[in-house]
Amino acid sequence: MLEKEYNFYLKNQTELLKKYSGKFIVIVDEKVLGAYQTEKEAFDEAIKTHELGTFLIQECTPNPDKKCTKLSYQKTCQYKSAVDQSNT
């Protein structure tokens, strides 16, 4: 799941870094939907128009740790769940 989006990031990393270095980008179907200052902001915007499991949130850095990058979406979902539970 989300392999296509992750591979898009890796394939286009040099160009993406020129545009989005240091930001969190939302990738869906090999397209960047937006760039945000924080992972939470990226998640909050992506979830407005896309279902969980259909987008990748990737921090745009020169040398991403592959394991952490692939878990980025899961960490965001866990973070969102924790925030939602604390607001109830």
N, C-alpha and C positions, 0 to 999 in steps of 0.2 A: 504494500500500500504506500502510495506517495513516492514510489521509486522514480516515476516519470518526472515529477517535479524536482526531486533531488538531483537527478541526472541532468536536467535542464540547467540547474544552478551550477553544477560542476562544469558543464560544457561551456557555459557563458560567463563564468566567474570573472574573467578579466574585464569584460565589458560592463558587467553588473557592478563591479568595484568602482569603476570610473563614475558611475551614476549614483550609487547607493552606499558607498563605503561607510561603515559604522552604523548603518540603519538596519532595522528588521524589515525584511520584505515578505510580502504574502505572494505565494506562487500557486496558481491554479492552471492546469492544462497548458503548461509551458509558457505561461504569461505572468508577468509581474502585475499584480492588481494594485499595489500600493507600497509605500515605504514609510516607516514609522520610527520614532525615537526609542520606543520601548516595545518589548515583546507583548506586554499586556495591551498596549494601544493597538498593536497589529491584530491581536486576537479579537479584541472588542469590535474592531471594524470588520474583520473578515466574517465573523459569526453573524453579522447583520444580513449578509447576502448569501452565505454558503453554509452548508451543513457540516457538522463535525466529521472529520475524516476525509474531507474533499479538498483541503488546502494545506500547504506547508508554510510554516513561518521559519524563515532562515535569517540569521544574523549575517550580514554581508561583511566578511572579513577575509583578509588575504590567505589565511591558513586555517580553515575550519577543521575542527576535530570531527571526523566522520561520524563517530558514535554519538557525540553530543548533538550534532546537526540532525541526525535522523531522529533523535529523541526530542527535538525541539517542540514538535507538535504535541507530543504526549505530555511534556513538562508544562506546556501552556494550558492544556486541558486540566491537568491536575491542579494547577494554580487557580484556574477559573473555578473549578469545583470547590476548592478551599475557600475562595472569596465568597462564592454564593452561599456556602454553608455558614460562614461567619456572619452573613447579613440576615439570617433567619432567626 
